[in-house]
Amino acid sequence: MNARHMTDGAIAYTIGDINAAIAANPENPKVFAYLAQRESLKAESALRERKRLFRRNVALRADPLTLAHAWQRRQARRLSDYHAKQRWTAAFSLGWIRLQGGAQ
C-alpha cells in the first residue's frame, strides 16, 4: 500500500484499523508487518502536517511580489543560459564553415 496516494482520511482510518487488528490478535504472525505499515503511515501523516504548517507560514510571511521577482530572475537566467549556448553554437558553426573554406 502506497501512503503517498492515500488521502489523509484514508491514512487515519488505516492506522485505526491496524491498531484494532493488533489489539484483537497480538499473537498474529503478521503483527510486525502491521507495525511497520503503521509507522510508515504515521511518518507520511507527519510529513504532510509539516508541509501544511510550512506552507501556511510561507503564505503568511511571503510577499507575492517578491516571489514573482524571484521567479522572473530564474526565468531570465534560464533564457540567458539558453542564448549563450545558441551564440556558442553559431560561432562554432561559422568557424567550422570558414575552416572548411566555405563562406567568407
PADREN-591672 format. One record per residue (C-alpha): y, x, z. Coordinates in steps of 0.001 Angstrom, whole numbers, plus 500000, padded with zeros to 6 digits. Example, Ala and Ser with C-alpha at 12.3 -4.5 7.8 and 13.67 -1.06 7.14 Angstrom:
# residues 2
495500512300507800498940513670507140
***
This chain:
# residues 104
500000500000500000503350501484498972506039500709501525508866501560499132508142498474497065507950496134500060510791494033501413511996494504504969510371491235505977507055492273504456507183495584506333507874493831509650505091491307509003502593494042508091503438496058511209502892492958513339499625492224511554498403495779512121499317495570515819497387492296516122494358493786514338494330496808516643494720494639519750491930492307518601489370495025517899490287498509519183486728499741518506487073499230514758486456502499512856489499501759510684491900501916513656493102505408512741493827504312509180495717501309510580497721503584512865498612505906510000499718502949507891501766501540510758503532504879511265504366505173507572505749501630507585507828502374510679509166505538509051510140503606505914511829500936508038513771503582509993514790505311506762516132502054505348518069501395508542519629504881508440520621504311504811522150500941505691524187502455508516525313505353506329526403503026503523528248500810505993530099503823507434530938505151503975532181501749502876534465501582505908535862505111505556535874505821501852538875505126499693537664503697496361540393505594494546539159508909495976535606508121494947536814507261491444538657510587491200535524512469492213533552510657489523536238511409486942536191515104487865532403515246487480532627513458484141535339515843482910533217518810483973530211517449482087532305516939478966533858520414479182530370521957479516529234519962476505532233521046474429531789524690475467528201524544474211529373522958470970532015525682470453529449528404471089527034526806468629529761526510465980530845530122466468527262531337466290526618529342463112529794530653461472528925534237462428525383533813461129526650532474457794529088535367457469526362537848458386524169536439455633527010536888453139527848533219452825531252531539453087534178533802453885
***
